[in-house]
């Protein structure tokens, strides 16, 4: 029998069979990812995916500058944080053949993939490095890129670029090259994961869940949100090091509305504590998991338990509902209907892709109509999605945030995240 809500304002019924089915998925979640990734095979898979998308979008090539996109394209890593600020490194990926890597001082570390045919010194158009000479550096780099496009003789002068200074785009366009946005190419390429990528993601998830375990064990009245969040960073650092897209941990009133990064606030007894990992692990892949805990020593009150149970029903329903072959629209229409009292505090999407961070697709609530342009897009096997649930009231004190990662399979999905739910809030 379904468990009747103790809250009088809503005739909500928690479905223990559905929650149990999701829990059973956890038992087999990582069995297909034992062993170790073949890094060379994974790099070639990603490069081939990029070239397929470049051809599908009728481009001669893609100039990739964003540091995360560059890692995806080349399997080379250097100063990710610095690289996100300016174009010190880049790669030109042609529709056919081998790439040209632009590297500042040729600082590429590790084995050079054989699909990188040449390494050239970066023109360093970032003002921090070039200063007053940045305009000249930008013009010389644009000329070099134009020569590469013209040398391909592919019958198209379209070049995809992800992020660059306006001057670079202007110079290239003035030379007769049509510039298009490379983000669609990169996002679509990354959406379907190889088995090696899935292993890398499972590895990051395992590290993140060790961090969540430390957070759960360390929660106590008087600890700050920042200190508590550092337990997650500790685990990431000691298992090979990566980085974080955000530092999201909030307690008590700071959970509502959800979305604040951790602060110096001291956690108090009786508060809910929510965390969203947003963690990039040693292989460059993300673990995006959310859990909500309770700070004792007392027991959660009826409202806290109710919010948690509704959030768990939301999460479990959508994990059970998603199937390969569904369109984005179909999934959004079949998703768990958020009750009106929780509507204003819902999350910004039902689900979103995960890879080297949060990725396409973002599947919004049907009422938000943000995916109308993707109506013909299908949820495909080996997509990795984060299923979201955020439950709170606009006039309430706290929100409950839960999130799990799934691999789309034929039939039921496969859970990547396996961290347990909170019995004290679930029962």
N, C-alpha and C positions, 0 to 999 in steps of 0.2 A: 504493500500500500504506500501511496505517496505520503510524505511528511507534511502535515498542515503547518503553515506559518503561524508563529506566535504573535505576529504583528497584526493588529486589527484593521489596518488601513488598506490591506490588499489581500485578495483571495489567492495568494501565491502558494503553489504546491511544489515542493522539492521532489524531484523524481530520482529516488535512490538507485533504480535500475540503470538509468542513463549515466549517473555519476559512477556507478560501479563498472559500467562498460568502459568508460574512459580510464578508470583506474586499472582495469585489466589490460588495456592497450599498453600501459607502462611496463608490464612484465616482459614484453618482447621488444621494447622500444629500440634497444641498441644492439641486438643480436646480429644484425646484418652489417655491423661496422667494426667488427673485431679486426685486429691487425694494424696495418699502418698504411698511409696514403702513398701512392706512387706519384711523387711530386712532378716528375718530368711528364708523365702521362696526363696529369691534371693540367699542367701549363699548356700542353698541346691541345687539349680539349677546349680550353677557354679561348685560345688563339683562333682555333677553327670556328668556334661559335661567333666570335667577333667578325671574322671575314665573311661568314654566311650572312650576317646582318648587314654588313657594309654592301655586299652585292644586292641583297634584297631591297635596300634603300637606294639603289642606283648611284652609289658613290664610288669615286676612284680610290678613296681611302679615308682614314680617320686620324685626326691629330688629337691625341689624348694627353691631357695635362693634369687633370685632377689626380691627387695622389692615390686615392683608393682605386679609381679607374685604371691608373697606371700599374698598380700592383696586379689587378685582374689581368691586364693585357700582357704583362711582361714577366710576372713572377719575380720582379726585383723590388727591393725594399730599401729605402733610405730616408730618414728624417721625415716621417709621415706628417708630423705637426707642422714643421717648417714648409713642407711641400704643399700643404693646404693653403698657405698664405700667398704663394706666388709661383711662377713658372720656372723653377730652377731645373726641373727635369720634365721630359715629355717623350712620347713615342709616336712615330708616324707608322700606322698600320695600313698597308696597301690592300686593295681588294684581292690581289693575287701576289704571292711571293713573300719575301722576308721583310721584316720591319727595320726601321732606322730608329735607334734609341738616342735621344739627346740627353747627355748626362753631365752634370756640373762637375768638372774635374775628373770625369770617367770614374765615379765612385761606386759603380755597380758592384755589389757584394754577392758572393756565392757563385754557383755555376751559371754561366750565361746560356740561356736556352738557344737551341740552334735555329729557331725561327727569327732571332734577331740577327740580321745580316751585317749590320754595321753600327758602331757606336761613334757618335760625333759629339764634340764639346757643345754643351748647352750655350745658347746665346744669352742666357740670363737676363731676360727683359724685366725682371722684378726690380722696382726702383730701389729697394733696400740694398741690392748688390750693385746695380749699374749707375744709380744716381743720375747725374745730368746726361749720361751717355745712353740712358734707356731707350730714347727715341731712335738712335742709330742702331742699337742692338736689335730693336724690334723690326726695323726695316730690313736689316740683313737676314734675320731669321725668316721673315715673310718671303724674301726672295728665294731662300733655300727651300722653303716649303713649296712655293710655286714651281720651282725647277723639278722637285720630286713628282708633283702631280702631272706636270707636262711630260715627264719622261716615261710615264706608265703607258701612254697611248692606248687607253682603254675605251675611248669614245665618249667619255663623260668627264666633265670638269667640276663635278660636285665634290666638295670636301666637307666631311663632318668634323666639327670641333666641339669639345665639351666646354671648357672654361678658358678664357684668355682675355688679355687686355684689349680694349676697343681698338687701339692703334694697329694691333696685329691683324685683326679681322678686316679692318679698313684697307690695309695695304694688300692683303691677299685678294679681297674682292675687287680692288682697283686693277689688279692684274688679270681680271677676267675669270676668276674662279668663283663658282657659286658656293656659298657657305650655308650649311644646314646644321641643325643641332644634333650633336652626337649622343645626347642622353638617351634617346629612344633606342639607338643601336646598342648601347652598353647595357641598359636596363633589360632589354629583351634578351640579349645574349646571356646575361647572368641569371635569368629566371629559372632555367632548367639545370639542375645540378647533376654532376657526374657522381659516381659512387665514391671517388676520392674526395670530392668536395663535401659529400655527406659525412664521411669520416672526420674531416677537419672540423665540421660543425659539431658533430657529436663530442669531439675532443674539447672544444670550447665550452659546450654545455656542461660537461663533467666538471670542468674547472669552476664555472660559474656556480654550479650547485654545491661545490665545496665552500665557496664564498657565502652562499645563502645559509649553509649549515652554520658557519661561523657567526653570521649575523644573528641567526635565531638563538644560538647559544649565548651571545654576548648582550642581548637586549636586557636592559635593567633600568630602573629609574635613575636619572642623573647622568646617563651617558649622552653625549651629543650626537646629533644625526651625522655629522661629519666623521666623528670617530667610528661610529658604527659602520658607515659606508666603507671606511678604509679597510675593513676586513675583506671585502670583495676585491679591492685593488691588491691587497696582500697576496691573495691566492693567485691572481693573474700574474703578478710579478714573479712569484716563486716557481711557477710552472712554465716559464718561458717568456713571459712578458708580452703585452700587447698594449691596447689603449682603450679608451672609453668614448662613446659618442656623447654621453652625458653622465652626470653623477646624481641620479635620481633616487632619493630616499627622503620620505617625509613622515611626520608623526602627528597624531591628534588633529587639530584644526587645520594644519598645513596639508593634510591629505585631501581637503575639499575646498576648491576644486583640485583635481589631480593634475600634476604636471610640474611641480616645483622641484628644483634640485636641492640637495641637502644643505643645511644651514648650521649655524652654531647653536640652534635651539636644543635645550636639554629635554630628553624624553621623560614623560611623567608616567607614573603607575596608572593603569587603566586605559591607556591610549592604544589605538591601532597604529601600526608602523608598516608602511608600504614601501616596497623597493622594486625598481625596474632595472635589470642588470645593464642593458645597453653596452655589453662588453665585447671587445674584439680580442680574440685569443692569439696564441703563438703562430698559427698558420694564416692569420689575417681574416678569419671568419667569425661571425657574430653569434653571441648567445643573447637572445632577447626574451627574458623570462620575468614575469612579475609575480610577487607573492605579497600577501598581507599577514602580518603577525600581530600578536597581542602582548603588551607589556604588563606582566603580573605585578604583585603576587596574587591579586584578586582574580576573579573569573570575569569573562566578558559579560556585558549586560545584554538584554534581550534585543535591543536595536542593533548592536554590533554583530550579534549572531545572525540576525535577520539579513542585514546587508551582505554578510559573507555568504550566506546560503543562496541568496538571490544571484550574487555574482557567480557562484559555483554552478548554479543551474544554467545561467547565461553561457558560461564557458563550455560546459559539458554538452549542452544542446547543439552549439555550433560545431564543436569537434565531431560530434556524431553525424551532423547533417551534411558536412562538406564531402564532395565526391569528385573524382576526376571526371572530366567531360561536362561539368556544369559551366554555364557562362557566369561571368561575374554578376550579371543582373539576376540570374536565377538564384545564385547563392544568397545575394542580398535580400531577395524576396522571401526566401525560405528560412532566413536567419531568425533567431530568437527575438520575439517582439518585446522591445523594452517598454515596461509600463510607463505611463505618463509621468508618474511622480519621480521617476529616475531619468527622464528624457533629457533634461537640461544638463545633467552631469555625466551623460554617456561619453564614451571615448570617441575620438575623431574618426574611427573606422571600425569595421567588424573584424577585419583581418588585413594583413599586409605581408609582402614578401620579406624574406630575410636572406642575406648572403654575407657580403663583406660590410654589413651594416643593414639598416632598414632599406628595403628596395621595393621596386615595382613588382607586383601590382599593389595598390592601395584600394581595398574594396570598402566603400563607404556604406552607410545606411541608405536604403532605397530613397528615403525622404530627402537626403542631401543631394542626390542626383549628380554626384561628381564623377561618376564613371560612365556617363551616357556615351562618351566617345569611345569607350572600350566595350560596348555592348556585344560585339562579335568576338570578344576575347574569352578564351576557355581556360578553366583551371586544369592544368596538365600534370601528368605523372612526373615526379621528381622536382616539382616546385616545393620550396620550403616556405611555409606561411606561419606567421604568429597570429594566433586567435586571441582576440582582446575581450576583456570584460571590465567595466568600471561602473560601480553602482554607488550612488549617493543621492541625497536630496539637496535641492537648491537651498532650502532653509535648514538643512541638517548640519551636524558637526563634522562628521567624518565620511570618507569614501573608502570603498574596498576595491583594490586593483588586483586582478588576476590575469595571467597571460601564459599560454603554453605554445610551444613550437611543434609543428607537425610536418611530416613529409607526405605529400600527396601520393597515394598508391592506387592501384586498381582495387575497387571495393573500399573498405575502411582505411582511413588515414593511419599513419604510424607516428606515434609520439616520439619526439626527440628529447623534450624536457621531461624529467622524471621526478622532480622534487615533490614531496608529498604535500597534501593540503593539511590544514590545521584542524585537528580533531576538536580542540577546545572551541573553535568557531563553527565547525561543521555540524557538531552534534546538537 
